[in-house]
Amino acid sequence: MKFARTDLRKLQPSIVLAVLMVAVGVVALYLTEQAKDSVQGARLVVRTQLQEADGKLKQVRQEESEVKQKSIVFNKLQERGIIGDEQRLDWVELLKELRDKHRLIDLQYEISPQRQLDGKPGDHFAFFASAMKVQLKLLHEEDLSRLISDLRSQARALVRVRSCQVARLPATSEDRSSGRANLSANCEIDWLTLHDMRRK
């Protein structure tokens, strides 16, 4: 079968149409691949953003939990009177109560002026201490340990015992002869409070 020029002319529109269709198909295939790559890139970006957002959310939740825990501790310390101005009147009342509760024979104390322990300019909080010298007479050592234990658990401050010297009273002592005091104790105790320096 032979093609004449006239046949070629007749087929020319079909050939052109076929070439155009192939070209359109190639372009469509190229655009589809481009769209697929673009979608995969967008999906990767979205996945990365989701992972970052998830990481930030976890960090925020963790920080929120830490803030809540620190807030609980802070509130407990504030309720105990450890944070804020020192409560000397409360301390004196507590010493009197404990003297009566433990039936201490003789309890004398002297509280020194408050001094700052630490803290630099710009710090939000700083510890302050009020030193107290205590002299007391005891029936036995447990009187002293009970007193210190009660001070630590009930005082509106942190109580730090710096030193305690216990000595046996001489046999000629009046208290000893009356069958009461056997020991004397001299202690140095710090009443510690935490101050918000922003309010100073």
C-alpha positions in Angstrom: 0.0 0.0 0.0 1.5 3.3 -1.1 0.9 6.7 0.3 0.5 9.5 -2.0 1.0 13.2 -1.3 -2.7 13.7 -1.2 -3.0 11.0 1.4 -0.3 12.7 3.5 -2.1 16.0 3.3 -5.3 14.2 4.5 -3.5 12.6 7.4 -1.6 15.8 8.3 -4.3 17.1 10.7 -4.5 13.7 12.4 -0.7 13.6 12.7 -0.6 17.1 14.1 -3.4 16.2 16.5 -1.5 13.0 17.6 1.7 15.0 18.2 -0.3 17.6 20.1 -1.9 14.9 22.2 1.5 13.3 22.9 2.9 16.7 23.9 -0.1 17.4 26.1 0.3 14.0 27.7 4.0 14.6 28.3 3.3 18.1 29.8 0.4 16.6 31.9 2.8 13.8 33.1 5.5 16.4 33.9 3.0 18.6 35.8 1.6 15.6 37.7 5.2 14.7 38.8 5.8 18.3 39.8 2.5 18.4 41.7 3.4 15.0 43.4 6.8 16.4 44.4 5.2 19.6 45.7 2.6 17.7 47.7 5.3 15.4 49.2 7.4 18.5 50.1 4.3 20.2 51.6 3.5 17.0 53.6 7.1 16.9 54.8 6.9 20.5 55.9 3.6 20.0 57.6 5.0 16.8 59.4 8.0 18.8 60.5 5.8 21.6 61.8 3.6 19.1 63.6 6.6 17.5 65.3 8.0 21.0 66.3 4.5 22.0 67.6 4.3 18.6 69.5 7.7 19.1 71.0 6.9 22.7 72.1 3.6 21.5 73.5 5.4 18.8 75.6 7.9 21.3 76.8 5.1 23.8 77.8 3.3 21.0 79.6 6.5 20.0 81.4 7.3 23.6 82.3 3.6 24.0 83.5 4.0 20.9 85.7 7.3 22.3 87.1 5.7 25.7 87.8 2.7 24.0 89.6 5.1 21.9 91.7 7.3 24.9 92.6 4.1 27.0 93.2 2.9 24.3 95.7 6.3 24.4 97.5 6.3 28.2 97.5 2.8 28.4 98.9 3.7 25.9 101.7 6.8 27.8 102.6 4.8 31.0 102.6 2.1 29.5 104.8 4.8 28.3 107.2 6.1 31.9 107.4 9.5 31.0 105.8 8.9 33.4 102.9 8.4 37.0 103.9 9.2 39.2 106.9 10.5 37.5 110.1 7.8 36.8 112.7 9.8 37.5 115.9 6.7 37.8 118.1 5.5 34.4 116.9 8.9 32.9 117.7 8.8 34.3 121.2 5.3 32.9 121.7 6.4 29.6 120.4 9.4 29.5 122.8 7.1 30.2 125.7 4.7 27.4 124.6 7.5 24.9 124.2 9.0 25.9 127.6 5.6 25.2 129.2 4.9 22.1 127.1 8.2 20.4 127.9 8.3 21.8 131.5 11.7 23.2 131.0 13.2 24.5 134.2 14.9 27.5 132.9 15.0 28.9 129.3 16.7 32.2 128.5 17.3 33.5 125.0 18.6 36.5 123.1 17.8 37.1 119.4 20.3 39.2 117.5 19.4 41.7 114.7 18.6 40.1 111.3 21.4 39.9 108.7 21.4 39.0 105.0 23.1 35.6 104.3 23.4 35.7 100.6 22.0 37.4 97.4 23.5 39.6 94.8 22.0 42.8 93.4 19.3 41.8 90.9 18.4 38.6 92.7 14.7 38.2 93.3 15.1 36.3 96.6 17.7 36.3 99.4 18.0 34.4 102.7 18.2 36.4 106.0 19.1 35.0 109.4 18.4 36.0 112.9 20.9 34.4 115.4 19.5 33.3 118.7 21.5 32.3 121.8 19.6 29.9 124.1 20.6 28.9 127.6 18.5 26.3 129.4 18.6 23.8 132.2 17.5 20.2 131.5 16.5 17.1 133.3 18.0 15.0 130.5 19.2 15.3 126.9 15.8 14.4 125.4 14.4 17.7 126.6 16.8 19.5 124.3 16.2 17.2 121.3 12.4 17.6 121.7 12.7 21.4 121.9 14.7 21.6 118.7 12.4 19.1 116.9 9.3 21.2 117.9 11.1 24.4 116.8 11.9 22.9 113.4 8.3 21.6 112.8 6.4 24.6 114.2 8.4 27.7 113.8 7.5 30.3 111.2 11.0 30.1 109.8 13.6 27.6 108.9 15.5 26.6 112.1 19.2 25.8 111.8 21.1 24.7 114.8 24.7 26.0 114.6 26.0 24.6 117.8 24.8 23.1 121.1 27.0 22.5 124.2 25.6 20.3 126.9 27.3 20.1 130.3 26.5 18.3 133.5 25.6 20.6 136.4 27.9 20.4 139.4 26.6 18.4 142.4 26.4 21.6 144.5 24.0 23.3 142.1 20.7 24.4 143.7 18.7 22.9 140.9 20.6 19.6 141.3 20.1 19.5 145.0 16.4 20.0 144.6 16.4 17.0 142.3 15.5 18.9 139.2 18.1 20.1 136.6 20.9 17.8 135.8 22.3 19.4 132.7 22.8 22.9 131.2 22.8 23.6 127.5 24.0 26.6 125.5 22.9 26.7 121.9 23.2 29.0 118.9 20.3 28.8 116.5 19.6 30.6 113.3 16.1 31.6 112.3 16.1 31.7 108.5 13.6 33.5 106.3 13.5 34.1 102.6 12.7 37.6 101.4 11.4 38.9 98.1 13.9 41.6 97.3 11.6 43.1 94.7 9.5 44.4 97.5 12.4 46.0 99.4 
